[in-house]
Amino acid sequence: MGRIYFDIAPFGGYPAGPGVYYECGVCEDFVPSIPRNAAACACRNIVVDADAGRVSVKDHARFRAFRTA
């Protein structure tokens, strides 16, 4: 799967949509930006609350977003 990474503004929102994923630089896991239920990476640096439409990132320096090519 090819990855195309997004440039993320410090105070902007996170990209989301079909084929968009969040990658954790701590545990190297990735989670979908729009999961059916809540989703998190293995170390919980990234947590996506599907019901609230909210993304929580503990260490922004170790976070990237990409879409599949």
Contacts in CASP RR format, 6 or more apart in sequence:
PFRMAT RR
TARGET T0000
AUTHOR 0000-0000-0000
METHOD contacts of the structure
MODEL  1
MGRIYFDIAPFGGYPAGPGVYYECGVCEDFVPSIPRNAAACACRNIVVDA
DAGRVSVKDHARFRAFRTA
1 68 0 8 1.000
1 69 0 8 1.000
2 68 0 8 1.000
2 69 0 8 1.000
3 66 0 8 1.000
3 67 0 8 1.000
3 68 0 8 1.000
3 69 0 8 1.000
4 66 0 8 1.000
4 67 0 8 1.000
4 68 0 8 1.000
4 69 0 8 1.000
5 64 0 8 1.000
5 65 0 8 1.000
5 66 0 8 1.000
6 15 0 8 1.000
6 64 0 8 1.000
6 65 0 8 1.000
6 66 0 8 1.000
6 67 0 8 1.000
8 14 0 8 1.000
8 15 0 8 1.000
8 63 0 8 1.000
8 64 0 8 1.000
8 65 0 8 1.000
10 60 0 8 1.000
14 22 0 8 1.000
14 33 0 8 1.000
14 55 0 8 1.000
14 57 0 8 1.000
14 65 0 8 1.000
15 33 0 8 1.000
15 65 0 8 1.000
15 67 0 8 1.000
16 33 0 8 1.000
16 34 0 8 1.000
16 55 0 8 1.000
17 33 0 8 1.000
17 34 0 8 1.000
18 34 0 8 1.000
19 32 0 8 1.000
19 33 0 8 1.000
19 67 0 8 1.000
19 68 0 8 1.000
20 32 0 8 1.000
20 33 0 8 1.000
20 34 0 8 1.000
20 65 0 8 1.000
20 66 0 8 1.000
20 67 0 8 1.000
21 30 0 8 1.000
21 31 0 8 1.000
21 32 0 8 1.000
21 33 0 8 1.000
21 65 0 8 1.000
21 66 0 8 1.000
21 67 0 8 1.000
21 68 0 8 1.000
22 30 0 8 1.000
22 31 0 8 1.000
22 32 0 8 1.000
22 33 0 8 1.000
22 41 0 8 1.000
22 46 0 8 1.000
22 48 0 8 1.000
22 55 0 8 1.000
22 57 0 8 1.000
22 63 0 8 1.000
22 64 0 8 1.000
22 65 0 8 1.000
23 29 0 8 1.000
23 30 0 8 1.000
23 63 0 8 1.000
23 64 0 8 1.000
23 65 0 8 1.000
23 66 0 8 1.000
24 30 0 8 1.000
24 31 0 8 1.000
24 41 0 8 1.000
24 42 0 8 1.000
24 43 0 8 1.000
24 45 0 8 1.000
24 46 0 8 1.000
24 62 0 8 1.000
24 63 0 8 1.000
25 45 0 8 1.000
25 62 0 8 1.000
25 63 0 8 1.000
25 64 0 8 1.000
26 41 0 8 1.000
26 43 0 8 1.000
26 45 0 8 1.000
26 59 0 8 1.000
26 62 0 8 1.000
27 41 0 8 1.000
27 42 0 8 1.000
27 43 0 8 1.000
27 45 0 8 1.000
29 41 0 8 1.000
29 42 0 8 1.000
29 43 0 8 1.000
29 46 0 8 1.000
30 41 0 8 1.000
30 66 0 8 1.000
31 39 0 8 1.000
31 40 0 8 1.000
31 41 0 8 1.000
31 46 0 8 1.000
31 48 0 8 1.000
32 39 0 8 1.000
32 48 0 8 1.000
33 48 0 8 1.000
33 55 0 8 1.000
33 65 0 8 1.000
34 48 0 8 1.000
34 50 0 8 1.000
35 48 0 8 1.000
35 50 0 8 1.000
36 50 0 8 1.000
37 50 0 8 1.000
38 47 0 8 1.000
38 48 0 8 1.000
38 49 0 8 1.000
38 50 0 8 1.000
38 51 0 8 1.000
39 47 0 8 1.000
39 48 0 8 1.000
39 50 0 8 1.000
40 46 0 8 1.000
40 47 0 8 1.000
40 48 0 8 1.000
44 58 0 8 1.000
45 57 0 8 1.000
45 58 0 8 1.000
45 59 0 8 1.000
45 62 0 8 1.000
45 63 0 8 1.000
46 55 0 8 1.000
46 56 0 8 1.000
46 57 0 8 1.000
46 58 0 8 1.000
46 63 0 8 1.000
47 55 0 8 1.000
47 56 0 8 1.000
48 54 0 8 1.000
48 55 0 8 1.000
48 56 0 8 1.000
49 55 0 8 1.000
49 56 0 8 1.000
57 63 0 8 1.000
END
